[in-house]
Amino acid sequence: MAPNAEDIETNMPETEENWETLVAPQAAPRKYQIVYKSLLTFGYGHLAGLYGLYLCFTSAKWQTIGLAIILHAMAILGITAGAHRLWTHRAYKATVPLQIILIIFNSLSFQNSAFTWIRDHRLHHKYSDTDGDPHNATRGFFYSHIGWLLVRKHPEVMKRGRMTEMSDIYSNPIIMFQKNYAIPFIGTVCFVLPTIIPMYFWGETLNNAWHITVLRYIFSLNCIFLVNSAAHLYGYKPYDKNILPAENKAASIASFGEAFHNYHHVFPWDYRASELGNITMNWTIYFIDFFAWIGWAYDLKTASDETIKSRIKRTGDGTDFSGQQIYAR
C-alpha cells in the first residue's frame, strides 16, 4: 500500500449483518482515470532511485549504503509485523513500546499512513480479487503491483472503504497520532532524517544522501508490492486451489515472509503468515518471536496442525510450498 491521490480517510462502521451480506462484483472492463500527480510522483521516485543505485557504485560512502540497508529492513518490518500482522489481522498483541517502534518503522516505509494501509488491506481480504479489492489481481500484474495507485479508485473500493470496520484502529492513539500528523511525522522519518544523518555524521553529499534515501524507499515499496502482484498470480496453492493467492518463494524472500500467500488468505489470523513459520525466508517471525520472548508481544495466534492438514486435504492443489506433489487428488 502506498500513497494515492485518491485516498479516502472517512470510514463508517457497518453492522455485522450487512458486512456478511455484502458481495463485490467480479472485475469488469472499465476506463481508467489516471491521477497524473501520482504518475509524476512515482515516475520521479523510480528514476531517482535508479540514479541512487548508480551512485552506490560510483561515489556513495559505504556507511550511507549500510544505513539504507538497515532502514530498508526496518521499513519492511513496519509493514509486515506492524500494519499487517498486528494491526490489520490482530494476529498478536503488542505493548505500547513495541507499537511505538512499529509505527516508526511503518513511517519509514511510507505506504500511506498505517490507518489507510490497514483499511485497504481489510478490504483486500474481504473482497479479494474483485472490484472491491484496491489492487485487484484479476486486472493483471501491473495493475495489482503499482497501477492501482496511478488511477482513480474503483467505485466499489470507495463504497466498501466507507463501510470497513475500523473502530479498533480509531481507538488506537499511536496509529491515530501518525494519521493526524502524517505529513510532518512520516516525511521526517522516511525522508528528512535518512538524508540528514549521512551528511552530518560522515560527510556524505546531499546528492548522494537524498538519492540513496529515495532508492531505499522505492526498493522497499516494490518488495511489498510483489505480495499484491506476483503472490496473487504465480505459485502453488497447497491450502486452497480455488483462490488466486499463491505460495511465491521470490516474493517471500523480498517481503520477509509475506508471500506464503495461499496459506495467509486461508488463515489470515495466524501471526506466522505461513505454516512453516520459522523457515529462513520468514524474517518477520523472528522479529515477533524475539519480542514475545521479552514479553512485548503476546497472545500469538496460530492455526493448529489438525486444522491445517484438514484444509490441505479438502481444498489444496496437492502440492507443498515448493510445488512437490504431496498427495494424490
Rosetta blueprint (number, residue, H / E / L):
1 M L
2 A L
3 P L
4 N L
5 A L
6 E L
7 D L
8 I L
9 E L
10 T L
11 N L
12 M L
13 P L
14 E L
15 T L
16 E H
17 E H
18 N H
19 W H
20 E H
21 T H
22 L L
23 V L
24 A L
25 P L
26 Q L
27 A L
28 A L
29 P L
30 R L
31 K L
32 Y L
33 Q L
34 I E
35 V L
36 Y H
37 K H
38 S H
39 L H
40 L H
41 T H
42 F H
43 G H
44 Y H
45 G H
46 H H
47 L H
48 A H
49 G H
50 L H
51 Y H
52 G H
53 L H
54 Y H
55 L H
56 C H
57 F L
58 T L
59 S L
60 A L
61 K L
62 W H
63 Q H
64 T H
65 I H
66 G H
67 L H
68 A H
69 I H
70 I H
71 L H
72 H H
73 A H
74 M H
75 A H
76 I H
77 L H
78 G H
79 I H
80 T H
81 A H
82 G H
83 A H
84 H H
85 R H
86 L H
87 W H
88 T H
89 H L
90 R L
91 A L
92 Y L
93 K E
94 A E
95 T L
96 V H
97 P H
98 L H
99 Q H
100 I H
101 I H
102 L H
103 I H
104 I H
105 F H
106 N H
107 S H
108 L H
109 S H
110 F L
111 Q L
112 N L
113 S L
114 A H
115 F H
116 T H
117 W H
118 I H
119 R H
120 D H
121 H H
122 R H
123 L H
124 H H
125 H H
126 K H
127 Y L
128 S L
129 D L
130 T L
131 D L
132 G L
133 D L
134 P L
135 H L
136 N L
137 A H
138 T H
139 R H
140 G L
141 F H
142 F H
143 Y H
144 S H
145 H H
146 I L
147 G H
148 W H
149 L H
150 L L
151 V E
152 R L
153 K L
154 H L
155 P H
156 E H
157 V H
158 M H
159 K H
160 R H
161 G H
162 R H
163 M H
164 T L
165 E L
166 M L
167 S H
168 D H
169 I H
170 Y H
171 S L
172 N L
173 P H
174 I H
175 I H
176 M H
177 F H
178 Q H
179 K H
180 N H
181 Y L
182 A H
183 I H
184 P H
185 F H
186 I H
187 G H
188 T H
189 V H
190 C H
191 F H
192 V H
193 L H
194 P H
195 T H
196 I H
197 I H
198 P H
199 M H
200 Y H
201 F H
202 W H
203 G L
204 E L
205 T L
206 L H
207 N H
208 N H
209 A H
210 W H
211 H H
212 I H
213 T H
214 V H
215 L H
216 R H
217 Y H
218 I H
219 F H
220 S H
221 L H
222 N H
223 C H
224 I H
225 F H
226 L H
227 V H
228 N H
229 S L
230 A H
231 A H
232 H H
233 L L
234 Y L
235 G L
236 Y E
237 K L
238 P L
239 Y L
240 D L
241 K L
242 N L
243 I L
244 L L
245 P L
246 A L
247 E E
248 N L
249 K H
250 A H
251 A H
252 S H
253 I H
254 A H
255 S L
256 F L
257 G L
258 E L
259 A L
260 F E
261 H H
262 N H
263 Y H
264 H H
265 H H
266 V H
267 F L
268 P L
269 W L
270 D L
271 Y L
272 R L
273 A L
274 S L
275 E L
276 L L
277 G L
278 N L
279 I L
280 T L
281 M L
282 N L
283 W H
284 T H
285 I H
286 Y H
287 F H
288 I H
289 D H
290 F H
291 F H
292 A H
293 W H
294 I L
295 G L
296 W L
297 A E
298 Y E
299 D L
300 L L
301 K L
302 T L
303 A L
304 S L
305 D H
306 E H
307 T H
308 I H
309 K H
310 S H
311 R H
312 I H
313 K H
314 R H
315 T H
316 G L
317 D L
318 G L
319 T E
320 D L
321 F L
322 S L
323 G L
324 Q L
325 Q E
326 I L
327 Y L
328 A L
329 R L
